[in-house]
Amino acid sequence: MRTRAAALALAAAMVVVAAPAASWAAVSPTGAVTSSADDWDPAAADRLFVQWLSVEEPRPAVRSAARSALLSSLGEKAITDFLNTGWDAAINRAAQTTARNIDFTTRMVRTHPAQYYPRVNAGGQRALAGTDAMLQEYVSTGYAKALELDRKDIDDDNDAAEAIRQEDRAFITLLSTDDPGAQVRAWAGRAVAPGTTDADVVEFFRYGWVTAYGLDMQKYRTSLADQDRRWRVAIQKLVADAQAAEKAARETAGEAQAQMRAAAARAWGEVSAGTGPARVAWADAEQVALRQAETWLTISQAAGTATSTNWDTIAATSVDARADWLAEQENARTQAATWSALFQQAVRAEAAMSEPIEPTPTEPANP
C-alpha cells in the first residue's frame, strides 16, 4: 500500500459503464477564441486524471491501460484514445478476469470441505467476500499456499482466541458504530454481535478488518472514477457547444451579434453549472479521505499500545492505510482544483459574453 501511495506522488510529478469515457483535450480550443482559456488546460486535466487511474484504479486492467497511455510516444493522442475507447475495453477485460476468478474460487470452496481443507475453504470464502485484488491473489498464489498448509495439517491459529482481551472487543464494538468506512462498520458489527465468540473477534483482527478496509477503499476509488467518467461525457459536449457559440458570436456583426453573444453567455453558464456535481463530489471525497486518515492514525496508536498479539496484523496495515488515505486526500484536492479551474473559466467567459457591445463610432459625412 505504501508503495502505491509513493507511486501516485511520482506519477503526479511526471462492472462495465455504459457511457463512453470523455477526453477534455478533444474539446480544447483549436483556432476558436475563448475568453479565458489560459487558466484551464484540458490536456493537463486529462493527464492528471489518468495518472491517478494508473496508480490507484482498483482494476488491474484499467491501471495497466492507463500506464500504457501515459508512456506512449503518441503523447496526448494516446491519453485521449484511452479515455474515449481504451478505458471501456480495459473495464471489459477486468470484468472478464473477475468472473473467471470468482468461478475458480467458488469451485475450490465447493470441492474443498472445511473439515478436510480448512485454510483452502476459509481463504476462498474470504476472497469471495473481499476485493478484486484479494480474489486475484487467492487464484494466483493463495490457493496453492493454503493447500500446502492443509496437507501438512499446520495449526496457525492455536491459542489466538485466548489472547483476546476485553478492551480488544470494546475497540471493535466502537468501530462497528464510529468507523467512517461502511464495510469496516459492518464487518466489525458481525464480529461482536450477540452470540459471537472470541474466535469471531480473532477472525476480524486477522482477516476481516483488512478485508473490510480494502472494500471501503475499492468502493471509494471505483465510485469516483466511474462518476468522473459520466461528468466528463456531459461537460465535453457543454464546453464544445459553448466554444462554438462564442466563436459564432465573435464572427457575427450587426444587430444579430447581441443575440449571438447572449446565446454564448447562456452556453457558458451551462458549463459552469455542469461542473457543480464534480466539484462538490471531489471536495466531499477530500473530507472522507481526511477522516479515514485520522481514523487509521488512531488505530495505529491503539495497535502500538495493545498487549494482545492479535493486533499484529492490523498494526502493520494501519501505517500503510493512513498513507493511502492521505494520498487520496491530496488527489481529491487536485481533481477538485481542475474542475474549479474550468468553472472559473466558464464564469469569466459568461461575463465576457454578457458585456454590452461597444458601439462602433461612425464617421461624419463629407460636406
C-alpha positions in Angstrom: 0.0 0.0 0.0 2.8 2.4 0.9 4.4 1.8 -2.5 1.2 2.7 -4.3 1.0 6.0 -2.4 4.6 6.7 -3.4 3.8 5.7 -7.0 1.0 8.2 -7.1 3.3 11.0 -5.9 5.8 10.0 -8.6 3.1 9.9 -11.3 1.9 13.4 -10.3 5.4 14.6 -10.8 5.8 13.2 -14.2 -18.8 -3.8 -13.8 -18.9 -2.0 -17.3 -20.1 1.6 -17.5 -22.4 2.2 -20.5 -21.3 5.8 -21.0 -18.1 6.2 -23.1 -15.2 8.0 -21.4 -14.6 11.6 -22.4 -11.4 13.5 -23.0 -11.4 17.2 -22.4 -8.4 17.5 -24.7 -10.8 16.6 -27.5 -12.6 19.9 -27.0 -9.5 22.0 -26.4 -9.7 25.4 -28.2 -8.1 24.9 -31.6 -8.5 28.1 -33.6 -11.6 29.2 -31.7 -11.0 32.2 -29.4 -12.2 31.8 -25.9 -12.4 34.4 -23.2 -10.1 32.9 -20.6 -8.6 29.6 -21.7 -5.2 30.3 -20.2 -6.2 29.1 -16.7 -7.7 25.7 -17.6 -5.6 23.2 -19.6 -7.9 20.4 -20.7 -4.9 18.2 -21.8 -3.2 18.6 -18.4 -6.5 17.8 -16.7 -6.8 14.6 -18.7 -3.2 13.6 -17.9 -3.6 14.3 -14.2 -6.7 12.1 -14.0 -5.1 9.3 -16.0 -2.1 9.5 -13.7 -4.4 8.8 -10.7 -6.0 5.9 -12.6 -2.7 4.4 -13.5 -1.8 4.0 -9.8 -5.0 3.7 -7.8 -7.8 2.4 -10.0 -8.7 -0.9 -8.3 -9.0 -2.8 -11.6 -5.5 -4.0 -12.7 -6.5 -4.0 -16.4 -7.5 -0.3 -16.1 -4.3 0.6 -14.3 -2.2 -1.1 -17.0 -4.1 0.6 -19.9 -3.7 3.9 -18.2 0.0 3.4 -17.7 0.4 2.4 -21.3 -1.3 5.6 -22.4 0.9 7.8 -20.2 4.1 6.1 -21.6 3.0 6.1 -25.2 5.1 8.0 -27.8 1.8 9.3 -29.2 1.5 11.7 -26.2 -1.8 13.5 -25.8 -3.5 11.4 -28.5 -2.8 8.2 -26.6 -4.4 9.7 -23.5 -7.4 10.9 -25.5 -7.8 7.5 -27.1 -7.6 5.8 -23.7 -10.3 8.0 -22.3 -12.6 7.6 -25.3 -12.2 3.9 -26.0 -9.4 2.2 -24.2 -11.0 2.6 -20.8 -14.1 0.8 -21.8 -12.1 -2.1 -23.2 -10.0 -2.3 -20.1 -13.1 -2.4 -17.9 -14.5 -5.2 -20.0 -11.2 -7.2 -19.6 -11.3 -6.6 -15.9 -14.9 -7.8 -15.6 -14.0 -11.0 -17.5 -11.0 -11.6 -15.3 -13.1 -11.2 -12.1 -15.7 -13.5 -13.5 -13.1 -16.2 -14.1 -11.6 -15.7 -10.6 -15.0 -16.0 -9.0 -15.7 -19.2 -10.9 -12.4 -20.7 -9.9 -12.6 -19.7 -6.2 -16.2 -20.9 -5.9 -15.2 -24.3 -7.3 -12.3 -24.5 -4.8 -14.6 -23.7 -1.9 -17.2 -26.3 -3.0 -14.6 -29.1 -3.7 -12.5 -28.5 -0.6 -14.7 -29.1 2.5 -13.8 -27.1 5.6 -13.4 -30.2 7.7 -10.6 -31.5 5.4 -9.2 -28.3 3.9 -9.9 -25.5 6.5 -7.5 -23.0 5.0 -8.4 -23.5 1.4 -12.1 -23.2 2.3 -11.8 -20.3 4.6 -9.4 -18.4 2.3 -11.7 -18.9 -0.7 -14.7 -17.6 1.3 -12.7 -14.6 2.4 -11.6 -13.9 -1.2 -15.1 -14.1 -2.5 -16.2 -11.6 0.2 -13.2 -9.3 -0.4 -11.8 -7.0 -3.0 -10.9 -7.9 -6.6 -7.2 -7.8 -5.6 -7.8 -10.3 -2.8 -9.6 -12.6 -5.3 -6.8 -12.4 -7.7 -4.2 -13.1 -5.0 -6.1 -16.2 -4.0 -6.2 -17.5 -7.5 -2.6 -16.7 -8.2 -0.9 -17.9 -5.0 -3.3 -18.1 -2.1 -5.0 -21.3 -3.0 -1.7 -23.2 -3.5 -0.3 -21.9 -0.2 -3.4 -22.8 1.7 -3.5 -26.3 0.2 0.1 -26.9 1.2 -0.7 -25.9 4.8 -3.8 -28.1 4.9 -1.9 -31.1 3.6 0.8 -30.5 6.3 -2.0 -30.0 8.9 -0.2 -27.0 10.4 -2.2 -25.2 13.0 -1.6 -21.5 12.6 -4.5 -20.3 14.8 -3.8 -22.0 18.1 -4.3 -20.0 21.3 -5.4 -16.9 19.3 -8.8 -16.8 20.9 -7.3 -17.0 24.3 -5.3 -13.8 23.6 -8.4 -11.7 23.1 -8.8 -9.0 25.8 -12.0 -7.3 26.8 -10.5 -4.0 25.6 -10.0 -5.6 22.2 -13.6 -6.5 22.0 -14.6 -3.0 23.2 -12.5 -1.4 20.4 -14.1 -3.5 17.7 -17.5 -2.6 19.2 -16.6 1.1 18.8 -15.6 0.5 15.2 -18.9 -1.0 14.5 -20.6 2.3 15.1 -18.0 5.0 14.6 -15.6 3.9 11.8 -16.0 6.1 8.7 -15.9 3.0 6.4 -19.3 1.3 5.8 -17.6 -2.1 5.3 -15.4 -1.8 8.4 -18.5 -0.9 10.5 -20.5 -3.9 9.0 -17.7 -6.4 9.5 -16.9 -5.2 13.0 -20.6 -5.4 13.9 -20.8 -9.0 12.8 -17.7 -9.9 14.8 -19.2 -8.6 18.1 -22.8 -9.3 17.5 -24.8 -11.2 20.2 -23.9 -14.9 20.1 -20.4 -14.4 18.7 -17.3 -15.8 20.4 -13.7 -14.7 20.8 -12.9 -16.8 17.7 -15.1 -14.4 15.7 -13.1 -11.4 17.1 -9.9 -13.2 16.2 -11.2 -13.7 12.6 -11.9 -10.0 12.4 -8.5 -9.0 13.7 -6.6 -11.3 11.4 -8.6 -11.2 8.2 -11.9 -9.2 8.4 -10.5 -5.8 9.3 -8.0 -5.7 6.4 -10.7 -7.1 4.0 -13.2 -4.5 5.0 -10.7 -1.7 4.7 -9.9 -2.9 1.2 -13.5 -3.0 0.3 -14.1 0.6 1.5 -11.1 1.8 -0.4 -12.1 -0.1 -3.6 -15.6 1.4 -3.4 -14.2 4.9 -2.8 -11.8 4.8 -5.8 -14.1 3.0 -8.2 -17.1 5.1 -7.5 -15.1 8.4 -8.0 -13.5 7.1 -11.2 -16.8 6.0 -12.7 -18.7 9.1 -11.7 -15.9 11.3 -13.2 -16.4 9.4 -16.4 -20.0 10.4 -16.6 -19.3 14.0 -15.7 -16.7 14.2 -18.4 -19.1 12.9 -21.0 -21.6 15.6 -20.1 -19.1 18.5 -19.7 -17.3 17.7 -23.0 -20.5 18.5 -25.0 -21.3 21.6 -23.0 -17.7 23.0 -23.4 -17.8 22.3 -27.2 -21.2 23.9 -27.6 -20.1 27.0 -25.6 -16.9 27.4 -27.6 -18.8 27.1 -30.8 -21.4 29.6 -29.7 -18.7 32.1 -28.6 -16.8 31.7 -31.9 -20.0 32.3 -33.8 -20.8 35.4 -31.8 -17.3 36.9 -32.4 -17.6 36.3 -36.1 -21.1 37.9 -36.3 -21.6 41.6 -36.9 -24.6 43.9 -36.9 -27.8 43.5 -35.0 -27.6 39.7 -34.8 -24.4 39.9 -32.7 -26.2 40.8 -29.5 -28.4 37.7 -29.7 -25.4 35.5 -30.6 -23.5 36.8 -27.6 -26.4 36.2 -25.3 -26.6 32.6 -26.5 -22.9 32.2 -25.9 -23.2 33.6 -22.4 -26.0 31.1 -21.7 -23.9 28.2 -23.0 -21.0 29.2 -20.8 -23.5 29.4 -17.9 -24.4 25.8 -18.5 -20.8 24.8 -18.4 -20.3 26.5 -15.0 -23.4 24.8 -13.7 -22.3 21.5 -15.2 -19.1 21.5 -13.1 -21.1 21.6 -9.9 -21.5 17.8 -9.2 -17.9 17.1 -9.8 -16.6 20.0 -7.7 -18.9 19.0 -4.8 -18.1 15.3 -5.1 -14.3 15.7 -5.1 -14.5 18.2 -2.2 -16.6 15.7 -0.3 -14.1 12.9 -1.2 -11.3 15.0 0.2 -13.1 15.2 3.6 -13.8 11.4 3.5 -10.2 10.7 2.9 -9.1 13.0 5.7 -11.4 11.4 8.2 -10.2 8.0 7.2 -6.6 9.0 7.6 -7.3 10.4 11.0 -9.1 7.2 12.0 -6.2 5.0 10.8 -3.8 7.1 12.9 -5.9 6.4 15.9 -5.9 2.7 15.1 -2.1 2.7 14.6 -1.7 4.3 18.1 -4.1 1.7 19.6 -2.1 -1.1 18.0 1.1 0.3 19.3 -0.1 0.0 22.9 -2.0 -3.3 22.6 -0.9 -6.3 24.6 -2.7 -8.8 22.5 -0.8 -10.5 19.6 -4.0 -10.4 17.6 -3.2 -6.7 16.9 -0.1 -7.6 14.9 -1.8 -7.8 11.5 -3.6 -4.5 11.8 -0.6 -2.8 13.3 1.3 -3.5 10.1 -1.6 -2.4 7.9 -2.6 0.8 9.7 0.5 2.8 8.8 0.1 2.0 5.1 -3.6 2.5 5.2 -3.2 6.0 6.6 -0.6 6.8 3.9 -3.1 5.6 1.2 -5.9 7.8 2.6 -3.6 10.8 2.8 -2.6 10.2 -0.9 -6.3 10.0 -1.7 -7.0 13.3 0.1 -4.3 15.1 -1.9 -5.6 13.6 -5.1 -9.2 14.7 -4.4 -7.9 18.2 -3.7 -6.1 18.2 -7.0 -9.0 16.8 -9.0 -11.4 19.4 -7.4 -9.0 22.1 -8.4 -9.1 21.1 -12.1 -12.9 21.2 -12.1 -12.8 24.6 -10.3 -10.4 25.9 -13.0 -13.0 25.0 -15.6 -15.7 26.6 -13.5 -13.8 29.9 -13.2 -13.1 29.9 -17.0 -16.8 29.4 -17.7 -17.8 32.2 -15.3 -15.4 34.6 -16.9 -16.4 33.6 -20.4 -20.1 34.1 -19.5 -19.3 37.5 -18.1 -17.4 38.5 -21.1 -20.2 37.5 -23.4 -22.7 39.3 -21.3 -20.9 42.7 -21.5 -22.7 45.2 -23.7 -21.2 45.7 -27.2 -19.3 49.0 -27.6 -21.0 50.8 -30.5 -18.7 51.4 -33.5 -18.2 55.2 -34.0 -19.5 56.5 -37.3 -17.5 58.9 -39.4 -19.2 62.2 -40.2 -20.5 62.6 -43.8 -18.3 64.7 -46.1 -19.9 68.0 -47.0 
